[in-house]
Amino acid sequence: MVIIDSLQYTGLTYTEYKALRDEFRSKLFIFISHAEGHNPKGAVANSVKYDAFVKVYVEGYRAYPQSRYGGNVPYTVWPEGAAKYGHTPINTNQ
């Protein structure tokens, strides 16, 4: 597993990102990105988003996953922080 914080800080181009991804196919890459609203900041980050199998937007201690494989159910990272942020509890009894 490789965690990169942040994609913008690396200075990678999209071509360099694809070469890295292709060279290390057995590795899980987690890219953290700066944001503009709910979207990644910059053309490279936006392209990486569309290449990713799973994307997770996080705000106010709540994560909002998006996946090609379903799921897509929000989850709370830290309940006390989420409550202070103004989020209501999520029903996890499904």
C-alpha positions as CSV (number, residue, x, y, z in Angstrom):
1,M,0.0,0.0,0.0
2,V,1.2,3.5,-0.9
3,I,-0.4,6.6,0.6
4,I,0.4,9.9,-1.1
5,D,-0.5,13.2,0.7
6,S,-1.1,15.1,-1.5
7,L,-1.3,14.4,-5.2
8,Q,-0.7,18.1,-5.9
9,Y,2.4,18.2,-3.7
10,T,4.0,15.4,-5.8
11,G,3.9,17.5,-9.0
12,L,3.1,14.3,-11.0
13,T,1.6,14.7,-14.5
14,Y,-1.2,12.4,-15.5
15,T,1.3,10.5,-17.8
16,E,3.7,10.1,-14.8
17,Y,0.8,8.9,-12.6
18,K,-0.2,6.2,-15.2
19,A,3.4,5.0,-15.5
20,L,3.6,4.7,-11.7
21,R,0.3,2.9,-11.6
22,D,1.4,0.5,-14.4
23,E,4.8,-0.2,-12.9
24,F,3.4,-1.2,-9.5
25,R,0.2,-3.0,-10.4
26,S,0.2,-5.1,-7.3
27,K,0.2,-2.1,-5.0
28,L,-2.8,-0.2,-3.6
29,F,-2.4,3.5,-4.1
30,I,-4.3,6.0,-1.9
31,F,-4.1,9.5,-3.2
32,I,-5.2,12.4,-0.9
33,S,-6.1,15.5,-2.9
34,H,-6.7,19.1,-2.2
35,A,-10.2,20.0,-3.2
36,E,-12.3,22.7,-4.9
37,G,-15.7,22.2,-3.3
38,H,-16.4,18.5,-3.6
39,N,-14.0,17.9,-6.5
40,P,-10.3,17.3,-6.6
41,K,-8.2,20.4,-7.3
42,G,-6.6,20.5,-10.7
43,A,-6.7,18.6,-14.0
44,V,-4.4,15.8,-12.9
45,A,-6.3,15.1,-9.8
46,N,-9.6,15.1,-11.7
47,S,-8.2,12.6,-14.2
48,V,-6.9,10.4,-11.4
49,K,-10.4,10.5,-9.8
50,Y,-11.9,9.1,-13.0
51,D,-9.3,6.4,-13.2
52,A,-9.9,5.3,-9.6
53,F,-12.1,2.4,-8.7
54,V,-13.1,3.9,-5.4
55,K,-13.3,7.6,-4.4
56,V,-14.0,8.8,-0.9
57,Y,-14.9,12.5,-0.2
58,V,-14.5,13.4,3.5
59,E,-16.1,16.4,5.2
60,G,-16.9,16.9,8.8
61,Y,-15.6,13.5,9.9
62,R,-18.0,11.8,7.5
63,A,-16.8,9.8,4.5
64,Y,-18.8,9.5,1.3
65,P,-17.6,6.7,-0.8
66,Q,-18.3,6.3,-4.6
67,S,-17.5,3.1,-6.3
68,R,-18.0,1.3,-9.5
69,Y,-18.9,-1.8,-7.5
70,G,-21.8,-0.4,-5.4
71,G,-21.8,0.3,-1.7
72,N,-21.7,4.1,-1.7
73,V,-23.0,4.3,1.8
74,P,-21.7,7.2,3.9
75,Y,-19.9,6.3,7.2
76,T,-18.9,8.4,10.1
77,V,-15.2,8.5,10.9
78,W,-15.5,10.1,14.3
79,P,-19.1,10.4,15.8
80,E,-18.3,13.2,18.3
81,G,-16.6,15.3,15.7
82,A,-19.4,14.7,13.2
83,A,-22.0,15.7,15.8
84,K,-20.1,19.0,16.5
85,Y,-19.9,19.6,12.7
86,G,-23.7,19.3,12.6
87,H,-24.1,15.8,11.1
88,T,-27.0,13.7,12.4
89,P,-26.2,10.1,13.3
90,I,-26.2,7.5,10.5
91,N,-28.3,4.4,11.0
92,T,-25.9,1.5,10.7
93,N,-28.6,-1.2,11.3
94,Q,-29.3,-2.3,7.7
